[in-house]
Amino acid sequence: QVQLVESGGGLVQAGGSLRLSCAPAERTFTSDVMGWFRKAPEKEREFVAAITWTGGFTYYSDSVKGRFTISRDTAKNTEYLQMNNLKPDDTAVYYCAAQAYYNGDPTYFASYDYWGQGLQVTVSS
């Protein structure tokens, strides 16, 4: 079982920024696609962003497009989610996810094989 290690969550005021990071605990693990999902209380799990490891193609939900940027550092085997102009509606637990081999739609949670423990992101108004 691959463990994904996340960091960077916290509390920020509306309009502020945070950067989330995610890397596999086993550094030799590689993935075709990595992504972020989030889950707010009493809401469904929601796709946020994804990136292909080769080529760096990116996908974003409409709710974060233009504010969030997903990237990866292949040398460090780490993905990042830069979140700018945060809004109270962005408050949620954010989960890193990985597809070992391309399984399908990067925006669909069932395409992912491995998940992180989750990071709390709280945006105050």
Solvent accessible surface area in square Angstrom, and as a share of the most:
residue,aa,sasa,rsa
1,Q,200,0.89
2,V,26,0.15
3,Q,105,0.47
4,L,3,0.02
5,V,75,0.43
6,E,24,0.11
7,S,60,0.39
8,G,36,0.34
9,G,31,0.30
10,G,29,0.28
11,L,131,0.65
12,V,26,0.15
13,Q,135,0.60
14,A,49,0.38
15,G,49,0.47
16,G,22,0.21
17,S,56,0.36
18,L,34,0.17
19,R,130,0.47
20,L,0,0.00
21,S,22,0.14
22,C,1,0.00
23,A,10,0.08
24,P,3,0.02
25,A,57,0.44
26,E,96,0.43
27,R,142,0.52
28,T,114,0.66
29,F,29,0.12
30,T,93,0.54
31,S,7,0.04
32,D,60,0.31
33,V,1,0.00
34,M,2,0.01
35,G,0,0.00
36,W,0,0.00
37,F,4,0.02
38,R,16,0.06
39,K,82,0.35
40,A,16,0.12
41,P,110,0.69
42,E,179,0.80
43,K,116,0.49
44,E,153,0.68
45,R,105,0.38
46,E,64,0.29
47,F,25,0.11
48,V,0,0.00
49,A,0,0.00
50,A,0,0.00
51,I,5,0.03
52,T,19,0.11
53,W,28,0.10
54,T,124,0.72
55,G,53,0.51
56,G,21,0.20
57,F,135,0.56
58,T,62,0.36
59,Y,75,0.29
60,Y,53,0.20
61,S,19,0.12
62,D,125,0.65
63,S,56,0.36
64,V,0,0.00
65,K,120,0.51
66,G,81,0.78
67,R,30,0.11
68,F,5,0.02
69,T,73,0.43
70,I,5,0.02
71,S,47,0.30
72,R,72,0.26
73,D,44,0.23
74,T,79,0.46
75,A,100,0.77
76,K,124,0.53
77,N,15,0.08
78,T,13,0.08
79,E,0,0.00
80,Y,32,0.12
81,L,0,0.00
82,Q,58,0.26
83,M,0,0.00
84,N,62,0.32
85,N,82,0.42
86,L,1,0.01
87,K,93,0.39
88,P,61,0.38
89,D,112,0.58
90,D,2,0.01
91,T,37,0.21
92,A,1,0.01
93,V,43,0.25
94,Y,0,0.00
95,Y,58,0.22
96,C,0,0.00
97,A,0,0.00
98,A,0,0.00
99,Q,0,0.00
100,A,21,0.16
101,Y,170,0.65
102,Y,124,0.47
103,N,80,0.41
104,G,20,0.20
105,D,74,0.38
106,P,6,0.04
107,T,53,0.31
108,Y,116,0.44
109,F,87,0.36
110,A,61,0.47
111,S,8,0.05
112,Y,15,0.06
113,D,63,0.32
114,Y,45,0.17
115,W,72,0.25
116,G,8,0.08
117,Q,155,0.69
118,G,22,0.21
119,L,29,0.14
120,Q,91,0.41
121,V,0,0.00
122,T,45,0.26
123,V,7,0.04
124,S,42,0.27
125,S,129,0.83
